Structure formats: C-alpha cells, structure tokens
C-alpha cells in the first residue's frame, strides 16, 4: 500500500513528497531526481 502511494506521488513530481515522507530519505532523493 505504501509503495503505491509513493509511486503516485513520485509521478506527480512535487516537492511536497519529500516533506510528506521524511522517514524515507531514499524516496525523497528519488523525488528530487525526478524533479
């Protein structure tokens, strides 16, 4: 379930993703790269 949410947020490519997932640095880094 969490992976789906992460994937959807990554697709959007919003900086909010990093703030929403502070416990997951890896996900935040991925979002930054996508941006």
C-alpha positions as CSV (number, residue, x, y, z in Angstrom):
1,X,0.0,0.0,0.0
2,X,2.8,2.4,0.9
3,X,4.7,1.7,-2.3
4,X,1.6,2.6,-4.4
5,X,1.2,6.0,-2.6
6,X,5.0,6.7,-3.1
7,X,4.8,5.8,-6.7
8,X,1.8,8.1,-7.3
9,X,3.5,11.0,-5.5
10,X,6.7,10.4,-7.4
11,X,4.8,10.6,-10.7
12,X,3.4,13.9,-9.7
13,X,6.9,15.2,-9.0
14,X,6.1,17.6,-6.2
15,X,8.4,18.9,-3.6
16,X,5.7,18.1,-1.0
17,X,6.6,14.5,-1.5
18,X,9.9,14.9,0.4
19,X,8.1,16.7,3.2
20,X,5.4,14.0,3.4
21,X,8.0,11.2,3.5
22,X,10.7,12.5,5.9
23,X,11.2,9.0,7.4
24,X,12.2,7.7,3.9
25,X,15.3,9.6,2.7
26,X,15.6,7.2,-0.3
27,X,12.1,8.2,-1.5
28,X,12.8,11.8,-1.0
29,X,16.0,11.5,-3.1
30,X,14.2,9.8,-5.9
31,X,11.5,12.5,-5.9
32,X,14.3,15.2,-6.1
33,X,15.9,13.3,-9.0
34,X,12.6,13.1,-10.9
35,X,12.2,16.8,-10.4
